[in-house]
Amino acid sequence: MDPATPFLDTTFWLTAAAIALLLLLSAIFSGSETALTAASRAKLRAQADRGSKGAERALELTEDNERLIGSVLLGNNLVNILATSLATALFTRAFGDSGVALATLLMTLLVLIFAEVLPKTYAITDPESAAARASRVMAPVVRLFSPVVAVVRALVRGILRLFGVQADPKSKILAVREEIAGAIALGHHEGAVEKEDRDRLLGALDLGDRTIEEIMRHRSEIEMIDVSLPPQQVLEQALRSSHTRLPLYCDDPENIVGVLHAKDLLRAIYARISQTPDGTDPFEGFSVRDVAKPPYFAPETTPLDDQLREFLRRKAHFALVVDEYGVLQGLITLEDIIEEIVGEITDEFDLTDEPEIERAPDGSWIVDGAMSIRDFNRATDCSLPDDEANTVAGLVIHEAQTIPDVGQVFSFHGFRFEILEREANRIARLRVRQIRD
């Protein structure tokens, strides 16, 4: 520097002011990025619905995260590089070649503290409010930088394509459903959400991923009535049953011809008794088919949320499940789907002689083989996989590749399975113990 030239001249103060302004812009970019990416879109939507223009602008900006992040990074890098260049020029003028190192050190500290940590810490404390305020500044910036960001975006995708990576501009880092499920699971882990509430919320979210065949009552467990039986026997069987709706078959249990509702049967029989003269058999000429409703069949691959909507649309509670060949596989009720959300529903007519799962004194579980893996996981808070089988017995058979005998023991997925009881080719009861590391 020329000794005759004063250091603290007008150029110094103008350059210092420019550096301070660029640091302020960098802080705005950094804070806006954190606020807009960390803000909950659900909360922003709620604020926008209440009339917040800032929240509405923030929602519009976050619709295209790739464009938003590209614009913020472009602006942030521009101001940071320019500020560093000005500082280098200023310090070189004052200290010569050693000014480069001094400028780098000072700008690193200033950018780190005032343009990164401070604004991002402020933004993360209340991201929705910060996002609403930042949107006023960022909306014109995003529009201004959009052409450049579009070119950069195309260039980046082209480079990725050379390496076999396909970038989907419409994809989201986390789907909304996965984000909600993750928040619920995290809330339960941190103690903010009770286990029962977590199970109900996740159960409702899972309906779209599960099909009828996973929860249906198998055809071997369906209670049916033969339409060829005398009316008195039909009435007796309906009264003995714990179910109000019973399928009717003709000749072959595969040939379902109707569904009998116990209330309809009782109404019809009461009407005949009240209208039949004394001494005459009220059941004479009575046909159970006259009071049965047409059967409703549903494919076994139907998602549970679709089936729930179909039940509501039809105002029905009961469907017979068939496979792709039209062969009867089982049945499903509205209650079965609701139980996937709220848990087991029982009433005074449910047969509960043996519970599906019991905790043994040694810490293991005595499990009914027909218990679904999902119910087992709910009851024990474990995580047995249900990709290859629906029931605990089915999982053991799948992994063992055979129908095991009583006393056989298998270990897989971090659990030990001991066969306690077998009925024909079905595993009726087994002991499950978690293997500790």
C-alpha positions as CSV (number, residue, x, y, z in Angstrom):
1,M,0.0,0.0,0.0
2,D,1.3,3.5,-0.9
3,P,2.2,5.3,2.4
4,A,0.7,8.5,1.1
5,T,-2.7,6.8,0.5
6,P,-4.8,6.7,3.7
7,F,-6.1,3.2,4.5
8,L,-9.4,4.4,6.0
9,D,-10.5,6.2,3.0
10,T,-13.9,6.3,1.2
11,T,-13.1,3.1,-0.8
12,F,-12.5,1.2,2.5
13,W,-15.8,2.3,4.0
14,L,-17.8,1.6,0.8
15,T,-16.2,-1.9,0.5
16,A,-16.8,-2.6,4.2
17,A,-20.4,-1.6,3.8
18,A,-20.8,-3.7,0.7
19,I,-19.4,-6.7,2.6
20,A,-21.8,-6.1,5.5
21,L,-24.7,-5.9,3.1
22,L,-23.7,-9.1,1.4
23,L,-23.4,-10.9,4.7
24,L,-26.9,-9.7,5.6
25,L,-28.2,-11.1,2.2
26,S,-26.3,-14.4,2.9
27,A,-28.0,-14.6,6.3
28,I,-31.4,-14.0,4.7
29,F,-30.8,-16.8,2.1
30,S,-29.6,-19.2,4.8
31,G,-32.4,-18.5,7.2
32,S,-35.0,-18.7,4.4
33,E,-33.7,-22.0,3.2
34,T,-33.9,-23.5,6.7
35,A,-37.3,-22.0,7.4
36,L,-38.9,-23.1,4.1
37,T,-37.5,-26.6,4.1
38,A,-38.2,-27.2,7.8
39,A,-41.7,-25.7,8.0
40,S,-44.6,-28.2,8.1
41,R,-46.8,-27.9,5.0
42,A,-49.7,-29.0,7.1
43,K,-49.3,-26.1,9.5
44,L,-48.7,-23.7,6.7
45,R,-51.9,-24.9,5.0
46,A,-53.8,-24.3,8.3
47,Q,-52.4,-20.8,8.6
48,A,-53.2,-20.1,4.9
49,D,-56.8,-21.3,5.4
50,R,-57.0,-18.7,8.3
51,G,-56.0,-16.0,5.9
52,S,-52.2,-15.7,6.2
53,K,-50.8,-14.5,2.9
54,G,-47.2,-15.3,3.9
55,A,-48.1,-18.9,4.6
56,E,-49.8,-19.1,1.2
57,R,-46.7,-17.8,-0.5
58,A,-44.6,-20.2,1.4
59,L,-46.8,-23.1,0.3
60,E,-46.4,-22.0,-3.3
61,L,-42.6,-21.8,-3.0
62,T,-42.3,-25.2,-1.4
63,E,-44.4,-26.8,-4.2
64,D,-41.2,-27.1,-6.2
65,N,-38.5,-27.8,-3.7
66,E,-35.9,-28.3,-6.4
67,R,-36.4,-24.8,-7.9
68,L,-36.5,-23.3,-4.4
69,I,-33.3,-24.9,-3.2
70,G,-31.6,-24.1,-6.5
71,S,-32.5,-20.4,-6.3
72,V,-31.4,-20.2,-2.6
73,L,-28.1,-21.9,-3.3
74,L,-27.4,-19.7,-6.3
75,G,-28.2,-16.5,-4.4
76,N,-26.3,-17.6,-1.3
77,N,-23.2,-18.6,-3.3
78,L,-23.2,-15.4,-5.3
79,V,-23.2,-13.1,-2.2
80,N,-20.8,-15.3,-0.2
81,I,-18.2,-15.4,-3.1
82,L,-18.6,-11.7,-3.8
83,A,-18.2,-10.8,-0.1
84,T,-15.1,-13.0,0.1
85,S,-13.7,-11.4,-3.0
86,L,-14.2,-7.9,-1.7
87,A,-12.7,-8.8,1.6
88,T,-9.7,-10.3,-0.1
89,A,-9.2,-7.2,-2.2
90,L,-9.5,-5.0,0.9
91,F,-7.1,-6.9,3.1
92,T,-4.6,-7.3,0.2
93,R,-4.6,-3.5,-0.2
94,A,-3.9,-3.1,3.5
95,F,-1.5,-6.0,4.3
96,G,-0.2,-7.2,0.9
97,D,0.0,-10.9,0.1
98,S,-0.6,-11.9,3.7
99,G,-4.1,-10.2,3.5
100,V,-5.4,-13.2,1.5
101,A,-5.0,-15.5,4.5
102,L,-6.4,-12.9,6.9
103,A,-9.4,-12.3,4.7
104,T,-10.1,-16.0,4.4
105,L,-9.9,-16.5,8.2
106,L,-12.1,-13.5,9.0
107,M,-14.7,-14.2,6.3
108,T,-15.0,-17.8,7.4
109,L,-15.8,-16.7,11.0
110,L,-18.2,-14.0,9.8
111,V,-20.0,-16.2,7.4
112,L,-20.2,-19.1,9.8
113,I,-21.5,-17.1,12.7
114,F,-23.6,-14.3,11.2
115,A,-24.6,-15.9,7.8
116,E,-25.1,-19.5,8.7
117,V,-25.5,-20.5,12.4
118,L,-27.3,-17.4,13.7
119,P,-30.0,-17.2,11.0
120,K,-30.6,-20.9,10.8
121,T,-30.9,-21.2,14.6
122,Y,-33.4,-18.4,14.5
123,A,-35.4,-20.0,11.6
124,I,-35.5,-23.4,13.2
125,T,-37.1,-22.1,16.5
126,D,-40.3,-21.3,14.7
127,P,-40.0,-22.4,11.0
128,E,-43.6,-21.7,10.0
129,S,-43.6,-18.1,11.1
130,A,-40.1,-17.6,9.7
131,A,-41.1,-19.2,6.4
132,A,-44.1,-16.9,6.1
133,R,-41.9,-13.9,6.6
134,A,-39.1,-15.2,4.3
135,S,-41.5,-15.9,1.5
136,R,-42.0,-12.2,0.8
137,V,-38.3,-11.9,0.0
138,M,-37.8,-15.3,-1.6
139,A,-40.7,-15.2,-4.0
140,P,-39.2,-12.5,-6.3
141,V,-35.7,-14.1,-5.9
142,V,-37.0,-17.5,-7.1
143,R,-38.8,-15.9,-10.1
144,L,-35.6,-14.0,-10.9
145,F,-33.3,-17.0,-10.8
146,S,-35.7,-19.5,-12.3
147,P,-34.2,-19.4,-15.8
148,V,-30.7,-20.0,-14.5
149,V,-31.9,-22.7,-12.1
150,A,-33.8,-24.4,-15.0
151,V,-30.5,-24.6,-17.0
152,V,-28.6,-25.9,-14.0
153,R,-31.3,-28.4,-13.3
154,A,-31.2,-29.8,-16.9
155,L,-27.4,-29.9,-16.8
156,V,-27.4,-31.8,-13.5
157,R,-30.0,-34.3,-14.8
158,G,-28.0,-34.8,-17.9
159,I,-24.8,-35.6,-15.9
160,L,-26.7,-38.0,-13.6
161,R,-28.2,-39.7,-16.7
162,L,-24.7,-40.5,-17.9
163,F,-24.2,-42.5,-14.7
164,G,-27.5,-44.3,-15.0
165,V,-29.4,-42.2,-12.4
166,Q,-32.9,-41.0,-13.3
167,A,-34.0,-38.0,-11.4
168,D,-37.8,-37.5,-11.1
169,P,-38.6,-33.8,-10.7
170,K,-42.0,-34.6,-9.3
171,S,-40.8,-37.1,-6.7
172,K,-40.7,-36.2,-3.0
173,I,-38.0,-37.1,-0.6
174,L,-40.6,-38.5,1.8
175,A,-44.2,-39.2,0.8
176,V,-46.8,-37.5,3.0
177,R,-48.0,-40.8,4.3
178,E,-44.5,-41.9,5.2
179,E,-43.8,-38.6,6.9
180,I,-47.0,-38.9,9.0
181,A,-46.2,-42.5,9.9
182,G,-42.6,-41.5,10.9
183,A,-43.8,-38.7,13.0
184,I,-46.2,-41.0,14.9
185,A,-43.6,-43.6,15.4
186,L,-41.1,-41.0,16.7
187,G,-43.8,-39.5,19.0
188,H,-44.4,-42.9,20.5
189,H,-40.6,-43.5,20.9
190,E,-40.3,-40.2,22.7
191,G,-43.3,-40.8,24.9
192,A,-45.6,-38.2,23.4
193,V,-47.9,-40.7,21.8
194,E,-49.4,-43.7,23.6
195,K,-49.1,-47.2,22.1
196,E,-52.9,-47.5,21.6
197,D,-53.0,-44.2,19.8
198,R,-50.0,-45.1,17.7
199,D,-51.6,-48.5,16.7
200,R,-54.9,-46.8,15.8
201,L,-53.3,-44.1,13.7
202,L,-50.9,-46.4,11.9
203,G,-53.7,-48.9,11.4
204,A,-55.7,-46.3,9.5
205,L,-52.7,-45.4,7.4
206,D,-52.0,-49.0,6.5
207,L,-55.4,-49.8,5.1
208,G,-54.3,-48.8,1.6
209,D,-51.3,-51.2,1.7
210,R,-53.2,-54.3,2.9
211,T,-55.6,-56.5,1.1
212,I,-58.7,-58.5,2.0
213,E,-56.9,-61.9,1.9
214,E,-54.6,-60.7,4.8
215,I,-57.4,-60.4,7.3
216,M,-60.3,-62.5,6.0
217,R,-61.8,-65.4,7.8
218,H,-60.8,-68.5,6.0
219,R,-63.5,-70.6,4.4
220,S,-62.8,-73.5,6.7
221,E,-64.0,-71.3,9.6
222,I,-67.2,-70.1,7.9
223,E,-70.4,-71.2,9.4
224,M,-73.0,-71.9,6.7
225,I,-76.5,-73.2,6.4
226,D,-77.8,-75.7,3.8
227,V,-80.9,-74.3,2.1
228,S,-82.3,-77.9,1.8
229,L,-82.7,-78.2,5.6
230,P,-86.2,-78.1,7.0
231,P,-87.1,-74.5,8.2
232,Q,-87.1,-75.7,11.9
233,Q,-83.5,-76.8,11.6
234,V,-82.5,-73.6,9.9
235,L,-84.1,-71.6,12.7
236,E,-82.3,-73.7,15.3
237,Q,-79.0,-73.3,13.6
238,A,-79.4,-69.5,13.3
239,L,-80.4,-69.2,17.0
240,R,-77.4,-71.3,18.1
241,S,-75.0,-69.3,16.0
242,S,-73.0,-66.3,17.4
243,H,-73.3,-64.6,14.0
244,T,-76.2,-62.6,12.7
245,R,-75.4,-63.1,9.0
246,L,-74.9,-66.7,7.7
247,P,-74.2,-67.7,4.1
248,L,-76.6,-70.2,2.5
249,Y,-75.4,-72.9,0.1
250,C,-77.1,-75.4,-2.1
251,D,-75.7,-78.9,-2.5
252,D,-72.0,-77.8,-2.3
253,P,-70.5,-75.3,0.2
254,E,-68.8,-73.6,-2.8
255,N,-72.2,-72.8,-4.2
256,I,-73.3,-69.8,-2.2
257,V,-76.9,-68.8,-3.1
258,G,-77.6,-66.1,-0.5
259,V,-76.9,-64.6,2.9
260,L,-79.4,-65.0,5.7
261,H,-79.8,-62.3,8.3
262,A,-81.1,-63.7,11.6
263,K,-83.4,-60.7,12.1
264,D,-85.0,-61.2,8.7
265,L,-85.5,-64.9,9.5
266,L,-87.2,-64.1,12.8
267,R,-89.4,-61.4,11.3
268,A,-90.6,-63.8,8.5
269,I,-91.3,-66.7,10.9
270,Y,-93.1,-64.4,13.4
271,A,-95.3,-63.1,10.6
272,R,-96.2,-66.6,9.5
273,I,-97.0,-67.8,13.0
274,S,-99.2,-64.7,13.6
275,Q,-101.0,-65.2,10.3
276,T,-101.3,-69.0,10.4
277,P,-104.6,-70.5,11.7
278,D,-104.4,-72.6,14.8
279,G,-103.5,-76.2,14.2
280,T,-101.7,-75.5,11.0
281,D,-97.9,-75.9,10.7
282,P,-96.5,-72.3,10.3
283,F,-93.4,-73.7,8.6
284,E,-95.3,-75.5,5.8
285,G,-94.3,-74.0,2.5
286,F,-91.7,-71.7,4.0
287,S,-88.5,-71.3,2.1
288,V,-85.4,-69.7,3.6
289,R,-84.4,-68.4,0.2
290,D,-87.4,-66.0,0.3
291,V,-85.8,-64.0,3.2
292,A,-82.2,-64.3,2.1
293,K,-80.3,-61.5,0.5
294,P,-78.2,-61.9,-2.7
295,P,-74.6,-62.7,-1.9
296,Y,-72.0,-60.0,-2.4
297,F,-68.6,-61.2,-3.6
298,A,-65.3,-59.3,-3.3
299,P,-61.9,-60.2,-4.9
300,E,-59.3,-61.2,-2.4
301,T,-56.8,-58.7,-3.7
302,T,-59.0,-55.7,-3.0
303,P,-57.2,-53.1,-0.7
304,L,-58.9,-52.7,2.6
305,D,-59.5,-49.0,2.2
306,D,-61.3,-49.7,-1.1
307,Q,-63.4,-52.4,0.5
308,L,-64.2,-50.1,3.4
309,R,-65.5,-47.5,0.9
310,E,-67.5,-50.2,-0.9
311,F,-69.1,-51.3,2.3
312,L,-70.1,-47.8,3.1
313,R,-71.4,-47.2,-0.4
314,R,-73.5,-50.4,-0.4
315,K,-74.5,-50.0,3.2
316,A,-73.3,-53.5,3.7
317,H,-71.4,-55.3,6.5
318,F,-70.6,-58.6,4.9
319,A,-68.8,-59.9,1.8
320,L,-67.7,-63.3,0.6
321,V,-64.2,-63.4,-0.7
322,V,-63.2,-65.2,-4.0
323,D,-59.9,-65.6,-5.8
324,E,-59.2,-64.9,-9.5
325,Y,-61.0,-68.1,-10.5
326,G,-64.2,-67.3,-8.6
327,V,-63.5,-69.9,-5.9
328,L,-64.6,-69.1,-2.4
329,Q,-61.7,-68.3,-0.1
330,G,-63.3,-66.8,2.9
331,L,-65.4,-63.9,4.2
332,I,-64.8,-60.4,5.5
333,T,-67.0,-58.0,7.5
334,L,-67.0,-54.3,8.2
335,E,-66.0,-55.1,11.7
336,D,-62.9,-56.9,10.5
337,I,-61.7,-53.8,8.8
338,I,-62.5,-51.5,11.8
339,E,-60.6,-53.9,14.0
340,E,-57.5,-53.2,12.0
341,I,-57.7,-49.7,13.2
342,V,-59.1,-49.9,16.8
343,G,-58.1,-53.4,17.7
344,E,-60.1,-56.4,18.7
345,I,-63.8,-55.8,19.2
346,T,-65.7,-58.3,21.3
347,D,-69.3,-58.6,22.5
348,E,-71.4,-61.0,24.6
349,F,-71.7,-63.4,21.7
350,D,-68.1,-63.7,20.8
351,L,-66.5,-67.0,21.7
352,T,-63.4,-66.3,23.8
353,D,-62.6,-69.7,25.4
354,E,-58.9,-69.4,24.6
355,P,-57.1,-66.1,24.0
356,E,-54.9,-65.9,20.8
357,I,-51.9,-65.0,22.8
358,E,-50.8,-65.5,26.4
359,R,-47.6,-64.4,28.2
360,A,-45.8,-67.3,29.9
361,P,-44.0,-66.9,33.2
362,D,-40.6,-67.4,31.4
363,G,-41.3,-64.3,29.2
364,S,-42.2,-66.3,26.1
365,W,-45.6,-66.1,24.3
366,I,-48.0,-68.9,23.8
367,V,-49.6,-68.1,20.4
368,D,-52.5,-69.5,18.5
369,G,-51.1,-70.5,15.1
370,A,-54.0,-68.7,13.3
371,M,-53.1,-65.4,14.9
372,S,-52.2,-62.8,12.3
373,I,-48.6,-61.6,12.4
374,R,-49.9,-58.0,12.5
375,D,-52.0,-58.8,15.6
376,F,-48.9,-60.5,17.2
377,N,-46.8,-57.5,16.5
378,R,-49.4,-55.2,18.0
379,A,-49.8,-57.2,21.1
380,T,-46.0,-57.7,21.7
381,D,-44.6,-54.6,20.1
382,C,-42.3,-56.9,18.1
383,S,-41.7,-56.6,14.3
384,L,-42.1,-60.0,12.7
385,P,-42.2,-59.6,8.9
386,D,-45.6,-60.2,7.2
387,D,-44.5,-60.1,3.6
388,E,-44.5,-63.9,3.0
389,A,-47.3,-65.0,5.3
390,N,-50.3,-63.6,7.1
391,T,-50.3,-65.8,10.3
392,V,-47.6,-66.8,12.7
393,A,-48.1,-70.5,11.7
394,G,-47.9,-69.5,8.1
395,L,-44.6,-67.8,8.7
396,V,-43.1,-70.8,10.4
397,I,-44.2,-73.1,7.6
398,H,-42.8,-70.7,5.0
399,E,-39.4,-70.5,6.8
400,A,-39.2,-74.2,7.6
401,Q,-40.4,-75.2,4.1
402,T,-42.3,-78.0,5.7
403,I,-45.2,-78.7,8.1
404,P,-43.3,-79.2,11.4
405,D,-44.2,-81.8,14.0
406,V,-44.9,-81.2,17.7
407,G,-41.7,-80.4,19.6
408,Q,-39.7,-79.1,16.7
409,V,-37.9,-75.8,17.2
410,F,-36.9,-73.1,14.7
411,S,-35.1,-69.9,15.0
412,F,-35.4,-67.0,12.5
413,H,-35.9,-63.2,12.4
414,G,-34.6,-63.0,15.9
415,F,-37.2,-65.3,17.4
416,R,-37.4,-68.9,18.6
417,F,-40.5,-70.9,17.6
418,E,-41.5,-74.1,19.3
419,I,-44.4,-76.2,18.0
420,L,-46.7,-77.1,20.9
421,E,-49.8,-78.5,19.2
422,R,-50.7,-79.6,15.7
423,E,-54.1,-80.5,14.3
424,A,-53.9,-82.5,11.0
425,N,-51.8,-80.2,8.8
426,R,-52.3,-77.1,10.8
427,I,-50.1,-75.7,13.5
428,A,-52.6,-75.0,16.3
429,R,-50.3,-73.6,19.0
430,L,-46.7,-72.6,19.4
431,R,-44.3,-70.9,21.8
432,V,-42.5,-67.8,20.6
433,R,-39.5,-66.4,22.4
434,Q,-37.4,-63.4,21.4
435,I,-33.8,-64.2,21.1
436,R,-31.7,-61.6,23.0
437,D,-28.3,-60.5,21.7
